[in-house]
Amino acid sequence: MLRNIVLSTLRRDVYTKPVAALLAVGWAASVALASLGSTFAAVVTAINMLSLISSLVAMVGSAIFTAGDREGLLEVYLSGGGRPRYAAARLVANAVVSALLALAVSAPYVAVRQIAAPLAAALLASVPSAIVGTALGLAYSNRAALAAVVVWAALALLYDVVVAFLSLILPLGDVAILALQLANFVTLPSILATTAVDPYLLTLGPLGDFITAHWGLGLAQAVVASVYAAWLIALVLFYADTARRLDL
């Protein structure tokens, strides 16, 4: 079943207008980022941008892929393996296809600059976003893409603005700000990938000074990676509960 879902997704759903448009934007951004050069600032910018783009492609794409199963395929999948097996296969298929799309988005940059950190950020960003997108596809069959865009925008664009505003009006310390940053699974991949090229975490400003002074780079990487893994587990459990409760 997994192989059939992956193949049908690659043959049909990847070429829907929203996904194709996002891939085109991703390619253009990837080329533009490669043209910035390989300086420290340019690489960090590429990490952040490719991570965000891949996250958007994965979330919107996975929502569309899942909602598209209702157009004649869902009954075939359910009769072939039942609800639990379909839900698991669709989730894995979406994660695989999203990773392939993240690879495609990053390909121009990697081909030109031969730097792995932005690609790693893109791949890491695609997995949790694919999980959320799959859940949205199950829950909002008719408006799955719109729901995915709204969720992604809230997490990727508005979250940092809210955190910055709170830090201005509330006496938040470094620990609280760090916790708020790690509480957003969309930003974790770029933070984790940045540590590979920024051993002193200069790009994080005062927060980076706090981390390196109290933890050191090795412990910081371990903590961020552990939080990322915890997010994956939590999102998979959330998806399983969503698939169990909804009437497929």
C-alpha positions as CSV (number, residue, x, y, z in Angstrom):
1,M,0.0,0.0,0.0
2,L,2.8,2.4,0.9
3,R,4.5,2.0,-2.5
4,N,1.1,2.5,-4.3
5,I,0.4,5.7,-2.4
6,V,3.9,7.1,-3.0
7,L,3.7,6.4,-6.7
8,S,0.2,7.8,-7.1
9,T,1.2,10.9,-5.2
10,L,4.3,11.5,-7.4
11,R,2.3,10.8,-10.6
12,R,-0.8,12.9,-9.7
13,D,-0.7,15.2,-6.7
14,V,2.7,16.8,-7.1
15,Y,1.5,18.4,-10.3
16,T,-1.5,20.1,-8.8
17,K,-1.3,23.9,-9.3
18,P,-0.6,24.9,-5.7
19,V,2.3,22.4,-5.2
20,A,3.8,23.1,-8.6
21,A,3.6,26.8,-7.9
22,L,5.3,26.4,-4.5
23,L,8.0,24.3,-6.1
24,A,8.6,26.9,-8.7
25,V,8.9,29.6,-6.1
26,G,11.3,27.3,-4.1
27,W,13.5,26.8,-7.1
28,A,13.7,30.5,-7.8
29,A,14.5,31.2,-4.1
30,S,17.1,28.5,-4.1
31,V,18.8,30.0,-7.2
32,A,18.7,33.5,-5.7
33,L,20.2,32.2,-2.4
34,A,23.0,30.4,-4.3
35,S,23.8,33.7,-6.0
36,L,24.5,35.4,-2.6
37,G,27.7,33.5,-2.3
38,S,29.1,31.3,0.5
39,T,29.8,33.8,3.2
40,F,28.6,33.1,6.7
41,A,25.6,35.4,6.5
42,A,24.6,34.1,3.1
43,V,24.7,30.5,4.3
44,V,22.6,31.3,7.4
45,T,20.1,33.1,5.2
46,A,19.9,30.0,3.0
47,I,19.3,27.8,6.0
48,N,16.5,29.9,7.2
49,M,14.8,30.4,3.8
50,L,15.1,26.9,2.5
51,S,13.8,25.5,5.8
52,L,10.8,27.8,5.7
53,I,10.0,27.1,2.0
54,S,10.4,23.3,2.5
55,S,8.2,23.5,5.5
56,L,5.5,25.3,3.5
57,V,5.7,22.9,0.6
58,A,5.5,19.9,2.9
59,M,2.6,21.2,4.9
60,V,0.5,22.4,1.9
61,G,1.5,19.4,-0.3
62,S,0.7,16.8,2.4
63,A,-2.7,18.4,3.0
64,I,-3.5,18.3,-0.7
65,F,-2.1,14.8,-1.2
66,T,-4.3,13.5,1.7
67,A,-7.4,15.3,0.6
68,G,-6.9,14.1,-2.9
69,D,-7.4,10.5,-1.8
70,R,-11.1,11.2,-1.4
71,E,-11.4,11.5,-5.2
72,G,-11.9,7.8,-5.9
73,L,-8.8,6.4,-4.1
74,L,-9.8,6.4,-0.4
75,E,-12.3,3.5,-0.7
76,V,-9.7,1.4,-2.6
77,Y,-7.0,2.1,0.1
78,L,-9.4,1.5,3.0
79,S,-10.7,-1.8,1.5
80,G,-7.2,-2.9,0.9
81,G,-5.9,-2.4,4.4
82,G,-8.3,-0.8,6.7
83,R,-8.2,2.6,8.4
84,P,-5.1,2.1,10.6
85,R,-3.0,0.7,7.8
86,Y,-4.1,3.5,5.4
87,A,-3.5,6.2,8.0
88,A,0.0,4.9,8.6
89,A,0.8,4.4,4.9
90,R,-0.4,7.9,4.0
91,L,1.7,9.5,6.8
92,V,4.9,7.7,5.7
93,A,4.2,8.4,2.1
94,N,3.7,12.1,2.7
95,A,6.9,12.3,4.7
96,V,8.8,10.5,1.9
97,V,7.4,12.7,-0.8
98,S,7.8,15.9,1.2
99,A,11.5,15.0,1.8
100,L,11.9,14.5,-2.0
101,L,10.3,17.9,-2.6
102,A,12.6,19.5,0.0
103,L,15.5,17.9,-1.8
104,A,14.2,19.2,-5.1
105,V,13.8,22.7,-3.7
106,S,17.4,22.7,-2.3
107,A,18.9,21.1,-5.4
108,P,20.0,24.4,-7.2
109,Y,21.6,25.8,-4.0
110,V,23.5,22.5,-3.2
111,A,24.6,22.1,-6.8
112,V,26.1,25.5,-6.9
113,R,27.4,26.0,-3.4
114,Q,28.1,22.4,-2.2
115,I,27.1,23.2,1.3
116,A,25.0,20.6,3.2
117,A,23.6,22.6,6.1
118,P,20.7,24.3,4.1
119,L,19.8,21.0,2.6
120,A,19.8,19.4,6.1
121,A,17.5,22.2,7.4
122,A,15.1,21.7,4.5
123,L,14.9,17.9,5.0
124,L,14.4,18.3,8.8
125,A,11.7,20.9,8.3
126,S,9.8,18.8,5.9
127,V,9.0,15.9,8.3
128,P,7.0,17.6,11.1
129,S,5.3,19.8,8.5
130,A,4.3,16.7,6.5
131,I,2.7,15.2,9.7
132,V,0.7,18.4,10.4
133,G,-0.3,18.7,6.7
134,T,-1.5,15.1,6.6
135,A,-3.7,15.7,9.7
136,L,-5.1,18.8,8.1
137,G,-5.8,16.9,4.9
138,L,-7.8,14.3,6.9
139,A,-9.7,17.0,8.9
140,Y,-10.4,19.5,6.1
141,S,-10.9,17.6,2.9
142,N,-12.4,20.6,1.0
143,R,-10.2,23.3,2.4
144,A,-7.0,21.4,3.2
145,A,-4.6,23.7,1.4
146,L,-6.1,26.8,2.9
147,A,-5.9,25.3,6.4
148,A,-2.3,24.4,5.8
149,V,-1.4,27.9,4.7
150,V,-3.1,29.4,7.7
151,V,-1.3,27.1,10.2
152,W,2.1,27.5,8.5
153,A,1.7,31.3,8.5
154,A,0.8,31.4,12.1
155,L,3.8,29.3,13.1
156,A,6.4,30.6,10.6
157,L,5.5,34.3,10.2
158,L,3.5,35.4,13.2
159,Y,5.1,33.3,16.0
160,D,8.4,35.2,16.1
161,V,6.5,38.5,16.1
162,V,4.5,37.5,19.1
163,V,7.5,36.3,20.9
164,A,9.4,39.5,20.2
165,F,6.3,41.5,21.4
166,L,6.1,39.5,24.6
167,S,9.8,40.0,25.3
168,L,9.2,43.7,25.2
169,I,6.2,43.9,27.5
170,L,7.1,41.1,29.9
171,P,10.2,40.5,31.9
172,L,11.2,37.4,30.1
173,G,14.6,36.0,30.8
174,D,16.9,34.1,28.4
175,V,15.6,30.7,29.5
176,A,12.0,31.7,28.8
177,I,12.8,33.1,25.4
178,L,14.8,30.0,24.5
179,A,11.8,27.8,25.6
180,L,9.5,29.8,23.4
181,Q,11.8,29.4,20.5
182,L,12.1,25.6,21.0
183,A,8.3,25.4,21.4
184,N,7.8,26.1,17.7
185,F,8.6,23.0,15.5
186,V,8.9,25.2,12.4
187,T,12.0,27.0,13.7
188,L,13.8,24.1,15.2
189,P,15.3,22.7,12.0
190,S,16.9,26.0,11.1
191,I,18.3,26.4,14.6
192,L,19.7,22.9,14.6
193,A,21.3,23.3,11.1
194,T,22.7,26.7,12.0
195,T,24.7,25.2,14.9
196,A,26.7,23.3,12.2
197,V,28.0,26.5,10.6
198,D,27.8,28.9,13.6
199,P,29.6,27.2,16.5
200,Y,29.3,30.3,18.7
201,L,25.6,30.8,17.8
202,L,26.3,34.5,16.9
203,T,23.1,34.6,14.7
204,L,20.9,34.1,17.8
205,G,22.2,37.3,19.4
206,P,22.0,37.4,23.2
207,L,20.3,34.1,23.2
208,G,23.3,32.5,21.5
209,D,25.6,34.0,24.1
210,F,23.5,32.5,26.9
211,I,23.5,29.1,25.3
212,T,27.2,28.9,24.6
213,A,28.0,30.3,28.1
214,H,25.8,27.9,30.0
215,W,25.7,24.8,27.8
216,G,28.3,24.8,25.1
217,L,27.8,23.9,21.5
218,G,27.6,20.1,22.0
219,L,24.9,20.2,24.7
220,A,23.0,22.8,22.8
221,Q,22.9,20.6,19.7
222,A,21.8,17.6,21.8
223,V,19.0,19.6,23.5
224,V,17.7,21.0,20.2
225,A,17.8,17.6,18.5
226,S,16.0,16.0,21.5
227,V,13.3,18.7,21.4
228,Y,13.0,18.1,17.7
229,A,12.6,14.3,18.3
230,A,10.0,15.0,21.0
231,W,8.0,17.2,18.6
232,L,8.0,14.4,16.0
233,I,6.7,11.9,18.6
234,A,4.0,14.4,19.8
235,L,2.9,15.2,16.2
236,V,2.7,11.5,15.3
237,L,0.5,10.8,18.4
238,F,-1.6,13.9,17.4
239,Y,-2.0,12.5,13.9
240,A,-2.9,9.0,15.1
241,D,-5.6,10.5,17.4
242,T,-6.9,12.6,14.5
243,A,-7.1,9.6,12.2
244,R,-8.9,7.6,14.8
245,R,-11.6,10.1,15.5
246,L,-12.4,11.3,12.0
247,D,-14.8,9.5,9.7
248,L,-12.7,8.5,6.7
